[in-house]
Amino acid sequence: MTVSDLIAILHTLPPDARVIVQGYESGFNDATGAVIQPIVVNGNHRPRSGLGGSTNVPASYGGDHEEPGNTHFESEVIEPAVYITSTRK
């Protein structure tokens, strides 16, 4: 994917949307596109069983935000974000 390819895709998406990428460890991969991904804002920083109630360690070290799931918390904010996809599996 080139910058012009990415710009063409981004022109079709909401200009005020948060931009997210896959979270985890280090290194770089090629971008493959951009899609709308609903997220729970800061969802991986809420207390979880098994972590002693800590909010400092994201679940599975996956990043700050998470996909909406079956569990709903009153304080959770779900918003559409632009997810830059990549060759990362």
PyRosetta script that sets phi, psi and omega in degrees:
from pyrosetta import init, pose_from_sequence

init()
pose = pose_from_sequence("MTVSDLIAILHTLPPDARVIVQGYESGFNDATGAVIQPIVVNGNHRPRSGLGGSTNVPASYGGDHEEPGNTHFESEVIEPAVYITSTRK")
pose.set_psi(1, 140.9)
pose.set_omega(1, 178.6)
pose.set_phi(2, -108.7)
pose.set_psi(2, 169.6)
pose.set_omega(2, 177.2)
pose.set_phi(3, -58.7)
pose.set_psi(3, -42.9)
pose.set_omega(3, -179.2)
pose.set_phi(4, -65.3)
pose.set_psi(4, -35.5)
pose.set_omega(4, 175.4)
pose.set_phi(5, -62.0)
pose.set_psi(5, -46.2)
pose.set_omega(5, -178.9)
pose.set_phi(6, -65.1)
pose.set_psi(6, -42.1)
pose.set_omega(6, 178.3)
pose.set_phi(7, -60.2)
pose.set_psi(7, -42.0)
pose.set_omega(7, 179.5)
pose.set_phi(8, -60.7)
pose.set_psi(8, -42.3)
pose.set_omega(8, 178.6)
pose.set_phi(9, -67.4)
pose.set_psi(9, -45.4)
pose.set_omega(9, -177.1)
pose.set_phi(10, -62.8)
pose.set_psi(10, -29.8)
pose.set_omega(10, 177.8)
pose.set_phi(11, -63.9)
pose.set_psi(11, -19.2)
pose.set_omega(11, -179.2)
pose.set_phi(12, -92.9)
pose.set_psi(12, -3.4)
pose.set_omega(12, -174.7)
pose.set_phi(13, -110.0)
pose.set_psi(13, 161.7)
pose.set_omega(13, -178.2)
pose.set_phi(14, -60.4)
pose.set_psi(14, 126.8)
pose.set_omega(14, -175.9)
pose.set_phi(15, -68.9)
pose.set_psi(15, -18.6)
pose.set_omega(15, -178.7)
pose.set_phi(16, -100.1)
pose.set_psi(16, 8.5)
pose.set_omega(16, -178.5)
pose.set_phi(17, -76.3)
pose.set_psi(17, 146.0)
pose.set_omega(17, 172.8)
pose.set_phi(18, -64.4)
pose.set_psi(18, 144.9)
pose.set_omega(18, 176.6)
pose.set_phi(19, -107.1)
pose.set_psi(19, 128.8)
pose.set_omega(19, -178.2)
pose.set_phi(20, -126.2)
pose.set_psi(20, 157.7)
pose.set_omega(20, 175.1)
pose.set_phi(21, -133.3)
pose.set_psi(21, 163.2)
pose.set_omega(21, 177.6)
pose.set_phi(22, -61.1)
pose.set_psi(22, 133.9)
pose.set_omega(22, 178.3)
pose.set_phi(23, -100.0)
pose.set_psi(23, 139.6)
pose.set_omega(23, 170.8)
pose.set_phi(24, 151.8)
pose.set_psi(24, 126.3)
pose.set_omega(24, 170.6)
pose.set_phi(25, 51.2)
pose.set_psi(25, -134.7)
pose.set_omega(25, -172.2)
pose.set_phi(26, -137.5)
pose.set_psi(26, -178.7)
pose.set_omega(26, -179.8)
pose.set_phi(27, 97.2)
pose.set_psi(27, 178.8)
pose.set_omega(27, -176.8)
pose.set_phi(28, -135.5)
pose.set_psi(28, 148.6)
pose.set_omega(28, 174.7)
pose.set_phi(29, -133.6)
pose.set_psi(29, 162.2)
pose.set_omega(29, 176.3)
pose.set_phi(30, -74.5)
pose.set_psi(30, 138.7)
pose.set_omega(30, 173.0)
pose.set_phi(31, -73.0)
pose.set_psi(31, 144.6)
pose.set_omega(31, -179.6)
pose.set_phi(32, -119.6)
pose.set_psi(32, -12.5)
pose.set_omega(32, -179.6)
pose.set_phi(33, 168.1)
pose.set_psi(33, -167.3)
pose.set_omega(33, 177.9)
pose.set_phi(34, -149.0)
pose.set_psi(34, 132.1)
pose.set_omega(34, -179.1)
pose.set_phi(35, -137.8)
pose.set_psi(35, 161.3)
pose.set_omega(35, 174.3)
pose.set_phi(36, -78.0)
pose.set_psi(36, 130.2)
pose.set_omega(36, 179.7)
pose.set_phi(37, -131.7)
pose.set_psi(37, 114.7)
pose.set_omega(37, 173.2)
pose.set_phi(38, -64.8)
pose.set_psi(38, 137.2)
pose.set_omega(38, 179.0)
pose.set_phi(39, -133.1)
pose.set_psi(39, 154.7)
pose.set_omega(39, 167.4)
pose.set_phi(40, -94.3)
pose.set_psi(40, 111.8)
pose.set_omega(40, -176.8)
pose.set_phi(41, -62.0)
pose.set_psi(41, 125.2)
pose.set_omega(41, -178.6)
pose.set_phi(42, 57.2)
pose.set_psi(42, 26.2)
pose.set_omega(42, -177.4)
pose.set_phi(43, -63.0)
pose.set_psi(43, -26.4)
pose.set_omega(43, 178.9)
pose.set_phi(44, -86.8)
pose.set_psi(44, 10.6)
pose.set_omega(44, 178.4)
pose.set_phi(45, -119.1)
pose.set_psi(45, 23.8)
pose.set_omega(45, 175.8)
pose.set_phi(46, -102.2)
pose.set_psi(46, 155.6)
pose.set_omega(46, -179.1)
pose.set_phi(47, -57.0)
pose.set_psi(47, 138.6)
pose.set_omega(47, -179.7)
pose.set_phi(48, -134.9)
pose.set_psi(48, 144.9)
pose.set_omega(48, 175.4)
pose.set_phi(49, -66.8)
pose.set_psi(49, 147.0)
pose.set_omega(49, -179.6)
pose.set_phi(50, 91.0)
pose.set_psi(50, -13.1)
pose.set_omega(50, 176.2)
pose.set_phi(51, -111.6)
pose.set_psi(51, 13.4)
pose.set_omega(51, -179.5)
pose.set_phi(52, 65.5)
pose.set_psi(52, 24.5)
pose.set_omega(52, -179.0)
pose.set_phi(53, 77.0)
pose.set_psi(53, 5.6)
pose.set_omega(53, -179.3)
pose.set_phi(54, -67.0)
pose.set_psi(54, 143.3)
pose.set_omega(54, 173.6)
pose.set_phi(55, -110.8)
pose.set_psi(55, 11.0)
pose.set_omega(55, -176.1)
pose.set_phi(56, -91.2)
pose.set_psi(56, -16.2)
pose.set_omega(56, -177.0)
pose.set_phi(57, -113.5)
pose.set_psi(57, 108.6)
pose.set_omega(57, 178.9)
pose.set_phi(58, -60.8)
pose.set_psi(58, 145.5)
pose.set_omega(58, 178.1)
pose.set_phi(59, -58.2)
pose.set_psi(59, 130.0)
pose.set_omega(59, 179.4)
pose.set_phi(60, 56.1)
pose.set_psi(60, 20.4)
pose.set_omega(60, -177.9)
pose.set_phi(61, 51.9)
pose.set_psi(61, 34.9)
pose.set_omega(61, -170.6)
pose.set_phi(62, -88.8)
pose.set_psi(62, -11.0)
pose.set_omega(62, -178.0)
pose.set_phi(63, 129.4)
pose.set_psi(63, 176.8)
pose.set_omega(63, -176.5)
pose.set_phi(64, -71.8)
pose.set_psi(64, -38.6)
pose.set_omega(64, -173.2)
pose.set_phi(65, -106.5)
pose.set_psi(65, 161.9)
pose.set_omega(65, 177.7)
pose.set_phi(66, -138.6)
pose.set_psi(66, 166.3)
pose.set_omega(66, 175.5)
pose.set_phi(67, -72.1)
pose.set_psi(67, 145.4)
pose.set_omega(67, 174.2)
pose.set_phi(68, -61.0)
pose.set_psi(68, 141.5)
pose.set_omega(68, -179.0)
pose.set_phi(69, -129.0)
pose.set_psi(69, -157.7)
pose.set_omega(69, -178.7)
pose.set_phi(70, -78.4)
pose.set_psi(70, -22.5)
pose.set_omega(70, -178.7)
pose.set_phi(71, -89.6)
pose.set_psi(71, 128.8)
pose.set_omega(71, -179.5)
pose.set_phi(72, -118.8)
pose.set_psi(72, 131.1)
pose.set_omega(72, 175.2)
pose.set_phi(73, -113.1)
pose.set_psi(73, 140.7)
pose.set_omega(73, -178.2)
pose.set_phi(74, -57.6)
pose.set_psi(74, -33.3)
pose.set_omega(74, -176.0)
pose.set_phi(75, -83.0)
pose.set_psi(75, -4.4)
pose.set_omega(75, -174.8)
pose.set_phi(76, -75.9)
pose.set_psi(76, 138.5)
pose.set_omega(76, 179.3)
pose.set_phi(77, -111.8)
pose.set_psi(77, 118.4)
pose.set_omega(77, 177.4)
pose.set_phi(78, -104.2)
pose.set_psi(78, 129.5)
pose.set_omega(78, 178.6)
pose.set_phi(79, -142.3)
pose.set_psi(79, 153.8)
pose.set_omega(79, 174.8)
pose.set_phi(80, -79.3)
pose.set_psi(80, 133.8)
pose.set_omega(80, 178.1)
pose.set_phi(81, -124.7)
pose.set_psi(81, 160.0)
pose.set_omega(81, 175.1)
pose.set_phi(82, -93.7)
pose.set_psi(82, 114.4)
pose.set_omega(82, -178.3)
pose.set_phi(83, -97.8)
pose.set_psi(83, 118.6)
pose.set_omega(83, 176.5)
pose.set_phi(84, -82.0)
pose.set_psi(84, 111.6)
pose.set_omega(84, -178.3)
pose.set_phi(85, -81.6)
pose.set_psi(85, 159.4)
pose.set_omega(85, -179.1)
pose.set_phi(86, -148.0)
pose.set_psi(86, -179.1)
pose.set_omega(86, 178.3)
pose.set_phi(87, -77.2)
pose.set_psi(87, -1.9)
pose.set_omega(87, 179.0)
pose.set_phi(88, -64.7)
pose.set_psi(88, 131.9)
pose.set_omega(88, -179.6)
pose.set_phi(89, -95.3)
pose.dump_pdb("model.pdb")
